[in-house]
Amino acid sequence: MKKLKLSLVDKYLIIEFIKPFIFLIIALTIIMISSYLFELADLIIVKKVPVNTVLKLLLYKIPDVIVQSFSIATLFSTLLSMTQFVKNNEFTALRMGGISLHRLIIPVLIIGVIISGLNYFINEKVVPWTNHEAENIVRKTILQKGLPNLQEGVFFQVDNRYFYIENIDNKSGTLTNIVLYEFEEDSEDEFPRVITANKGYFQNKIWYLSNGVMHDFDEQGNMISQSNFNELKLNINEKLKNFYGEQKTTSEMSRDELKKDITIFQKSGLSVTSLLVDYHLKLSKVFASLIFILLGIPLSIKTKKGKAFGLIISIIIIFIYYVAISFCRSLGRNDLLNPLVAAWLPNLIFSLLGLYLVFKEEYFKLR
């Protein structure tokens, strides 16, 4: 009989969580997508981009927006469902019946694990592809004339060449601090030829690099030759048409793709700290939903203020959490924190805080 009662409570908690969760996912997706509409309207009216192209761009943005809404919806749903549970005195009745807080939160935690798993799957299998397709629409359709839509601090590939540009002056088209990795065909496992240049520019499908150095390495990674040059021309020609499909930011790559690039660039001694931070963040952010549940449950059972309280606390927690992530990410990218630590430190702090609040609530109730 006791097990049946617990089973009913589990079902009740799950239903009370899922109802606002689904509603919030839909609502947040609509709100965040709406913010893109102003930009997209500008593309149609000012830049004369076809409506079907703009709609396709909007469609590709949806998976990323949905994933971003997961953690917010999870936190608010936790606070809302548990606050309502307390407000109706159901929580007190169950506690008086000898049911521990740890047992009550199990069904919600299981939902958190499922949400985190779904978040990881979408982030790895869907979002990189849709983000890449969205960016390619911009690169190919909207910004295909003149200087390619280069981005600072991003590796991109044209056939067997990998490019990295530290600074870009979009007005003059001048590039500074350029690194080029040139592999032999179908042999990316070998050490590449490394070409560095202080300056460069792009004109008529030709790259002009100046004041640079060319390095060649043997199979063990030892440098066997070095030569300086005043100017180097790279005739990419028709191969450049593939450029727009190959340039990728970290948001357009899965962890496996990002790891592959990190391995390639580490071979040549280039700092990959920034890429490592983003690589670890791709996994750590997945657990935000689970962490928010740990925080939300002990906070919600202390009040009967309902929806207003849940909304205010949700905003505060989300703000602090993502500020902490941004701060640690910046420290990691600037070598002030180990990349792994920078990515996981906010999760560790918030998880410990959540566990502390849960055990504290349970301890005092038992007292």
Disulfide bonds with the S-S distance in Angstrom:
none
